């Protein structure tokens, strides 16, 4: 599903912890199909050695999706962290209990840790995507200083097998949440293709009298599209299923995929639903406007509702135009129509207003992209319970 880079800096007094972390990496490599690369050595002070390690790490990092950094006070680990952020990788930081020392009563804080904290460590704490705390003192410290990050607490005294099981669960959650980042262009194209076809298939089964499906363009997928579908790997189908599930369009994508003898399996235990079509198109516009504003993951499913309502529902077009004019939604509807034309291939005869492409439309496209890329760092209680 995803490649993992495990970066380990060995600090004095933490030999056992890093050996445990390396063992976890090997275990995850077996059970999780990930790539784990460990760097070990004594406390690094030589600039030449730092450059060598970072250069080697960058080569591995380019091929990775998730970068898991063990240790926090090492400047070399900070350099690797910055490189991971620049390369837009998902970063997990395991302070290994070191941040539990951050309290005024500890004399080491003033001499050893305060300069490092002021220089670089606060940046890591403020900007990391995920943390794995070694105890609850460290957990509370991280939670107060980074409310957006996902934080789990794994007791550093646990056995290697237990830690490996917990980390595998956490990695699985991270991949599910960030599945969009791991998708290639072909997978995104197939998702859109199946969604369009699923919408038309749903209407064909429910309202067959409205059109002749044999001549309906939504049923036709070109030869190059069929080739792209056949080239999708099993992991690619997993990612498509996960994202379709998060966008609330899974039932449509899955029904279209069955035409190719492909079964898409989203995350187990997740409930799926069909889009509830509302005959009141104006109500859909209000919901869609709110979803765009909030960058909600339901934006895509609401676009599907809009597509179906405009194309297959009967309504008074003049009355509809007058209503959206009074509510000052003319430009918004025209901009949404442009999205429906480009994304779902809505034909010209089904649009009550001419579509427009302007700065406002570009903003809607950007919000739509952000709604799909939305990162929910929250770790569900069902997962956190495994760490207790």
Secondary structure, 3 states (H helix, E strand, C coil): CCCEEEEECCCCCCHHHHHHHHHHHHHHHHHHCCCCCCCCCCCCCCHHHHHHHHHHHHHHHCCCCEEEEECCCCHHHHHHHHHHHHCCCEEEEECCCHHHHCCCCCHHHHHHHHHHHHHHHHHHHHHCCEEEECCHHHHHHHHHHCCCCEEEECCCCCCHHHHHHHHHHHHHHHHHHCHHHHCCHHHHHHHHHHHHHHHHHHHHHHCHHHCCHHHCHHHCCCHHHHHHHHHCCHHHHHHHHHHHHHCCCHHHHHHHHHHHCCCCCCCCCCCCCCCCCCCCHHHHHHHHHHHHHHCCCCHHHHHHHHHHHHHHCCCCHHHHHHHHHHCCCHHHHHHHHHHHHHHHCCCHHHCCCCCCCCHHHHHHHHHHHHHHHCCCCCCCHHHHHHHC
